[in-house]
């Protein structure tokens, strides 16, 4: 497997950021880490190994991003306005700095063909990937979110001032009426999954809420619930990653979506 490490100064964050790339060709997949995780977490936890067949056969190339959750969502003693501003700066970094670089690398590996990335994550990474795709659907082909939350309630309580609202999908999605934006959201391939076992209680509640919101907005999505033995942990996420990536990529091949 081709693996490379990258580090550079992020102007939007005023600090260095790192990421790793796995694979030699295929659709780019942007992976967000779980809560307060780093760019190497997906590899260390076994996520890269779980997807090795898809990577080694040139169907996907993973880009595992760094995170700054400790400066934003998990800085519980910090000023809420500053915390959400740091998160907005992080999303600007992803959108304006990381993505153009990643897509350039991916396109070169694909013989000049530019493919919109799939966004993926588990737990907090599921929140980040889905929130990013909902907010910037023109930049994505879809999302695979496992055991995610879909609001800011666990981090900011019921507060929705300023940018907090625009990072709480369960709050902003129901109000979307712009037909162009809805059309983009409806054109995505969205997969959401949650187990019904240990430590999945909060995620299960919000996944069900999200399913209802998407249904009401007529946004197609595959929302899947696994059994009562399925816990909020990596061994189950590995199984889910293989299962959903296999089906997503089979569909990708048939539809040949750029």
C-alpha positions in Angstrom: 0.0 0.0 0.0 1.3 3.5 -0.9 1.4 5.7 2.2 2.6 9.3 2.5 2.7 11.8 5.2 2.1 15.5 4.8 2.5 18.6 7.0 2.0 22.2 6.3 1.0 25.6 7.8 -2.7 26.2 7.8 -3.3 30.0 7.3 -6.9 29.7 8.5 -5.9 28.2 11.8 -2.5 29.8 12.3 -0.8 26.5 13.0 0.6 23.5 11.3 -1.8 20.7 10.2 -1.0 17.1 9.2 -2.6 14.3 7.2 -1.8 11.0 5.7 -2.7 9.5 2.3 -3.2 5.8 1.7 -3.5 4.4 -1.8 -2.4 4.9 -5.3 -5.6 5.6 -7.2 -9.4 5.7 -6.9 -12.1 8.0 -5.5 -10.7 10.2 -2.8 -12.1 9.6 0.7 -11.7 12.3 3.3 -11.7 10.8 6.9 -12.4 12.9 10.0 -11.1 11.5 13.3 -13.2 10.7 16.3 -13.4 13.1 19.3 -10.1 14.9 19.8 -8.4 12.4 17.5 -5.4 13.0 15.2 -4.7 12.2 11.6 -3.0 8.9 12.5 -6.0 7.6 14.6 -7.8 5.9 11.7 -4.7 3.8 10.9 -3.8 3.1 14.6 -7.4 2.0 15.3 -7.4 -0.5 12.4 -9.6 1.5 10.0 -7.0 1.6 7.2 -6.4 -2.2 7.5 -10.2 -2.8 7.4 -10.4 -1.0 4.0 -7.1 -2.4 2.6 -8.8 -4.4 -0.1 -10.5 -1.3 -1.6 -7.2 0.7 -1.2 -4.9 -1.9 -2.7 -7.1 -2.4 -5.7 -7.2 1.3 -6.5 -10.8 1.8 -5.8 -10.3 4.5 -3.1 -7.4 6.6 -1.7 -7.8 7.7 1.9 -6.9 11.1 3.2 -7.0 11.1 7.0 -7.2 14.6 8.4 -6.1 16.1 11.6 -8.6 17.6 14.0 -8.8 20.4 16.5 -11.8 19.3 18.6 -9.9 20.1 21.9 -10.0 23.8 20.8 -13.6 23.9 19.8 -16.3 21.3 20.7 -14.4 19.8 23.7 -13.1 23.0 25.2 -16.0 23.1 27.7 -14.5 25.9 29.8 -13.9 28.2 26.8 -16.1 31.0 25.5 -18.7 29.5 23.2 -18.2 32.2 20.6 -14.5 31.5 20.5 -15.0 27.8 20.4 -17.4 27.8 17.4 -15.1 30.4 15.7 -12.3 27.9 15.9 -14.4 25.2 14.4 -15.5 27.6 11.5 -11.8 28.3 10.9 -11.2 24.5 10.8 -13.9 24.1 8.2 -12.4 26.9 6.2 -9.0 25.1 6.4 -10.7 21.9 5.1 -12.6 23.7 2.4 -10.0 26.2 1.2 -6.6 24.5 1.9 -6.9 20.8 2.5 -9.4 19.9 -0.2 -7.8 21.6 -3.1 -4.5 20.0 -2.2 -6.0 16.5 -1.7 -8.1 16.7 -4.9 -5.0 17.7 -6.9 -3.1 14.8 -5.6 -6.0 12.4 -6.2 -6.6 13.7 -9.7 -3.0 13.2 -10.7 -3.2 9.6 -9.4 -6.3 9.1 -11.5 -4.7 10.3 -14.8 -6.1 13.8 -14.5 -9.7 12.8 -13.8 -11.2 14.8 -10.9 -13.6 12.9 -8.7 -15.5 14.6 -5.9 -14.5 13.1 -2.5 -16.6 10.9 -0.3 -16.5 12.1 3.3 -16.4 9.5 6.1 -16.1 9.3 9.9 -17.0 7.4 13.0 -18.6 9.0 16.2 -17.4 12.6 16.2 -15.9 12.0 12.7 -19.4 11.0 11.6 -20.7 14.3 12.9 -18.0 16.3 11.1 -18.3 14.4 7.8 -22.1 14.8 7.7 -22.1 18.4 8.8 -19.5 19.3 6.2 -21.4 17.5 3.4 -24.7 19.1 4.4 -23.2 22.5 4.4 -21.1 22.2 1.3 -22.8 19.6 -0.9 -21.2 21.0 -4.1 -17.8 19.7 -2.8 -18.8 16.1 -2.1 -20.1 13.0 -3.7 -21.6 11.7 -0.5 -21.0 10.7 3.1 -20.7 7.5 5.2 -21.3 8.4 8.8 -21.1 5.8 11.5 -22.4 6.3 15.1 -22.6 10.1 14.7 -24.4 12.8 16.5 -26.2 15.4 14.3 -26.6 18.4 16.6 -24.5 20.6 18.8 -26.5 19.7 22.0 -23.8 17.6 23.6 -21.3 20.5 23.2 -23.2 23.7 23.5 -26.4 22.6 25.2 -29.4 24.3 23.8 -27.5 27.4 22.7 -27.8 28.1 18.9 -26.4 31.6 18.7 -24.5 32.6 15.7 -22.5 29.9 13.9 -23.6 27.3 16.5 -26.9 27.0 14.6 -25.2 26.5 11.3 -23.3 23.5 12.8 -26.3 21.7 14.1 -27.8 19.8 11.2 -30.9 18.7 13.2 -31.7 22.5 13.6 -30.7 23.9 10.2 -31.8 21.2 7.8 -35.5 21.6 8.5 -35.3 25.3 7.5 -33.7 24.7 4.1 -36.1 25.9 1.3 -33.6 26.9 -1.4 -34.4 24.5 -4.3 -30.8 24.7 -5.7 -29.4 23.7 -2.4 -32.0 21.0 -1.8 -31.2 19.7 -5.3 -27.6 19.3 -4.5 -28.4 17.5 -1.2 -30.7 15.2 -3.0 -28.0 14.4 -5.5 -25.6 13.0 -2.8 -25.3 9.4 -1.8 -25.7 9.4 2.0 -25.2 6.5 4.4 -25.9 6.7 8.1 -25.5 3.8 10.5 -25.9 3.3 14.2 -25.7 0.3 16.4 -28.3 -0.3 19.2 -25.9 -1.6 21.8 -23.6 -0.2 24.5 -22.7 3.5 24.4 -24.9 4.1 21.3 -27.9 5.6 23.1 -27.3 9.2 22.3 -26.2 8.5 18.7 -29.2 6.3 18.2 -31.6 9.0 19.2 -30.1 11.6 16.9 -29.8 9.2 14.0 -33.5 8.5 14.2 -34.1 12.3 14.4 -32.0 12.8 11.3 -33.8 10.1 9.4 -37.1 11.8 10.0 -35.7 15.2 8.9 -34.3 13.8 5.7 -37.5 12.0 5.0 -39.5 15.2 5.5 -37.1 17.1 3.1 -37.3 14.3 0.5 -33.5 13.9 0.7 -32.6 10.2 -0.2 -30.4 8.5 2.4 -29.7 4.9 3.5 -30.2 4.9 7.3 -29.3 1.6 8.8 -29.6 0.3 12.4 -27.6 -2.6 13.5 -28.5 -4.9 16.4 -28.5 -4.7 20.2 -25.1 -6.3 20.4 -23.5 -3.6 18.2 -21.5 -1.2 20.4 -20.0 2.2 19.9 -16.5 0.9 19.2 -13.9 0.2 16.5 -14.5 -3.5 16.0 -18.0 -2.8 14.9 -17.1 0.2 12.9 -14.6 -1.9 11.0 -17.3 -4.3 9.9 -19.6 -1.4 9.0 -16.9 0.3 7.0 -16.3 -2.8 4.8 -20.0 -3.4 4.4 -21.0 0.1 3.4 -17.9 0.9 1.3 -18.4 -2.3 -0.7 -22.0 -1.2 -1.6 -21.1 2.4 -2.1 -18.3 1.6 -4.5 -20.4 -1.0 -6.4 -22.9 1.8 -7.0 -20.1 4.2 -7.8 -18.9 1.8 -10.6 -22.4 1.4 -12.0 -23.3 5.1 -11.9 -19.8 6.4 -12.8 -20.4 9.7 -10.9 -17.7 12.4 -11.0 
